[in-house]
Amino acid sequence: MSERSYRTRPIGPADLASGFRSGTHPLDDYFQRHALPNDQGDVGRAYVLDASTEDIAAGLPAVLGFYTLSMASVASQDVASVLAKRLPRYPLPVALIGRLAVDERARGRRLGETLLLDALTRAVEASQLIACLGVIVDAKDAAAEGFYAKYDFVTVDDASWPRRMFLPMHIARAAFEDD
Ligand SMILES: CC(C)(COP(=O)(O)OP(=O)(O)OC[C@H]1O[C@@H](n2cnc3c(N)ncnc32)[C@H](O)[C@@H]1OP(=O)(O)O)[C@@H](O)C(=O)NCCC(=O)NCCS
């Protein structure tokens, strides 16, 4: 896993004027209109990744990426095959990475990986306090599915979410123990 020199922090009002642009309309619309109110309303925590002074001098925006984290639940049968163990039949607790994006001018610099590992670190920490079977993402297309698959997320069967992916918490936890 890569050296993480970039840090994330909770979103603030000034970030909306940072010029962040993923190039994907629903993600940019979410960042501009919903990320801050949802964070303030306890609907979805949003974390942003600050550019370095060198990045800003090179003309990049002050925010280079963001992601959101929320509690969520999954149907037991959706994750049973991945976990390969008996589970209760009622909905089970997971963490959800709802949105994750890197500015389109800063792609290919491992910032997507930095954001994802940061989100997983927070989810692992949260799982010490509130039980959580794993992390889910709803990949928006085949490319996003390929990105998450690199980090051991597997696509699960879910009739309402065609590209729902799941990473068991014990695997996320073990990855950080190895660091
Ligand atoms: C997907 C995204 C976050 C990747 O960010 P990035 O900073 O360009 O990616 P990184 O440099 O961190 O790449 C890390 C690894 O993922 C791979 N990767 C990056 N984008 C990928 C893609 N679209 N498909 C498959 N693999 C991808 C890289 O090749 C690299 O793999 P390697 O370890 O073999 O070298 C970015 O392209 C993005 O914001 N896309 C638009 C929003 C989006 O699709 N978000 C996903 C959630 S729906």
The ligand as an SDF file (V2000), in Angstrom:
LIG
                    3D

 48 50  0  0  0  0  0  0  0  0999 V2000
  -11.9130    6.0100   -9.5380 C   0  0  0  0  0  0  0  0  0  0  0  0
  -11.0210    7.1710   -9.0520 C   0  0  0  0  0  0  0  0  0  0  0  0
  -11.4070    7.5310   -7.6320 C   0  0  0  0  0  0  0  0  0  0  0  0
   -9.5540    6.6920   -9.0970 C   0  0  0  0  0  0  0  0  0  0  0  0
   -8.7290    7.7570   -8.6210 O   0  0  0  0  0  0  0  0  0  0  0  0
   -7.1940    7.9140   -9.0690 P   0  0  0  0  0  0  0  0  0  0  0  0
   -6.5570    8.8340   -8.1120 O   0  0  0  0  0  0  0  0  0  0  0  0
   -7.1140    8.2710  -10.5060 O   0  0  0  0  0  0  0  0  0  0  0  0
   -6.6410    6.4160   -8.8920 O   0  0  0  0  0  0  0  0  0  0  0  0
   -5.2660    5.9720   -8.2240 P   0  0  0  0  0  0  0  0  0  0  0  0
   -4.1310    6.7140   -8.8740 O   0  0  0  0  0  0  0  0  0  0  0  0
   -5.3580    6.0480   -6.7580 O   0  0  0  0  0  0  0  0  0  0  0  0
   -5.2090    4.4410   -8.6850 O   0  0  0  0  0  0  0  0  0  0  0  0
   -4.9970    3.4020   -7.7640 C   0  0  0  0  0  0  0  0  0  0  0  0
   -5.1280    2.0820   -8.5270 C   0  0  0  0  0  0  0  0  0  0  0  0
   -6.4580    1.9680   -9.0620 O   0  0  0  0  0  0  0  0  0  0  0  0
   -6.4030    1.8170  -10.4880 C   0  0  0  0  0  0  0  0  0  0  0  0
   -7.5210    2.5510  -11.0770 N   0  0  0  0  0  0  0  0  0  0  0  0
   -7.7160    3.8780  -11.0590 C   0  0  0  0  0  0  0  0  0  0  0  0
   -8.8400    4.1830  -11.7140 N   0  0  0  0  0  0  0  0  0  0  0  0
   -9.3330    3.0160  -12.1650 C   0  0  0  0  0  0  0  0  0  0  0  0
  -10.4620    2.6630  -12.9330 C   0  0  0  0  0  0  0  0  0  0  0  0
  -11.3180    3.5980  -13.3630 N   0  0  0  0  0  0  0  0  0  0  0  0
  -10.6700    1.3710  -13.2140 N   0  0  0  0  0  0  0  0  0  0  0  0
   -9.8180    0.4140  -12.7810 C   0  0  0  0  0  0  0  0  0  0  0  0
   -8.7210    0.6720  -12.0470 N   0  0  0  0  0  0  0  0  0  0  0  0
   -8.4880    1.9580  -11.7520 C   0  0  0  0  0  0  0  0  0  0  0  0
   -5.0440    2.3990  -10.8970 C   0  0  0  0  0  0  0  0  0  0  0  0
   -4.5930    1.8830  -12.1200 O   0  0  0  0  0  0  0  0  0  0  0  0
   -4.1910    1.9720   -9.7180 C   0  0  0  0  0  0  0  0  0  0  0  0
   -3.8840    0.5960   -9.8750 O   0  0  0  0  0  0  0  0  0  0  0  0
   -2.3900   -0.0280   -9.6820 P   0  0  0  0  0  0  0  0  0  0  0  0
   -2.2570   -0.2170   -8.1920 O   0  0  0  0  0  0  0  0  0  0  0  0
   -2.4430   -1.3110  -10.4100 O   0  0  0  0  0  0  0  0  0  0  0  0
   -1.4220    0.9660  -10.2280 O   0  0  0  0  0  0  0  0  0  0  0  0
  -11.1190    8.4070   -9.9790 C   0  0  0  0  0  0  0  0  0  0  0  0
  -10.8920    8.0120  -11.3170 O   0  0  0  0  0  0  0  0  0  0  0  0
  -12.4670    9.1100   -9.9130 C   0  0  0  0  0  0  0  0  0  0  0  0
  -12.6660    9.9880   -9.0820 O   0  0  0  0  0  0  0  0  0  0  0  0
  -13.3930    8.7510  -10.8460 N   0  0  0  0  0  0  0  0  0  0  0  0
  -14.6920    9.4030  -10.9220 C   0  0  0  0  0  0  0  0  0  0  0  0
  -15.5700    9.0480   -9.7560 C   0  0  0  0  0  0  0  0  0  0  0  0
  -15.7130    7.5610   -9.5080 C   0  0  0  0  0  0  0  0  0  0  0  0
  -15.7900    6.7530  -10.4200 O   0  0  0  0  0  0  0  0  0  0  0  0
  -15.7280    7.2070   -8.2320 N   0  0  0  0  0  0  0  0  0  0  0  0
  -15.8380    5.8350   -7.7880 C   0  0  0  0  0  0  0  0  0  0  0  0
  -16.9850    5.7060   -6.8570 C   0  0  0  0  0  0  0  0  0  0  0  0
  -18.5480    5.5510   -7.6770 S   0  0  0  0  0  0  0  0  0  0  0  0
  1  2  1  0
  2  3  1  0
  2  4  1  0
  2 36  1  0
  4  5  1  0
  5  6  1  0
  6  7  2  0
  6  8  1  0
  6  9  1  0
  9 10  1  0
 10 11  2  0
 10 12  1  0
 10 13  1  0
 13 14  1  0
 14 15  1  0
 15 16  1  0
 15 30  1  0
 16 17  1  0
 17 18  1  0
 17 28  1  0
 18 19  1  0
 18 27  1  0
 19 20  2  0
 20 21  1  0
 21 22  1  0
 21 27  2  0
 22 23  1  0
 22 24  2  0
 24 25  1  0
 25 26  2  0
 26 27  1  0
 28 29  1  0
 28 30  1  0
 30 31  1  0
 31 32  1  0
 32 33  2  0
 32 34  1  0
 32 35  1  0
 36 37  1  0
 36 38  1  0
 38 39  2  0
 38 40  1  0
 40 41  1  0
 41 42  1  0
 42 43  1  0
 43 44  2  0
 43 45  1  0
 45 46  1  0
 46 47  1  0
 47 48  1  0
M  END
$$$$
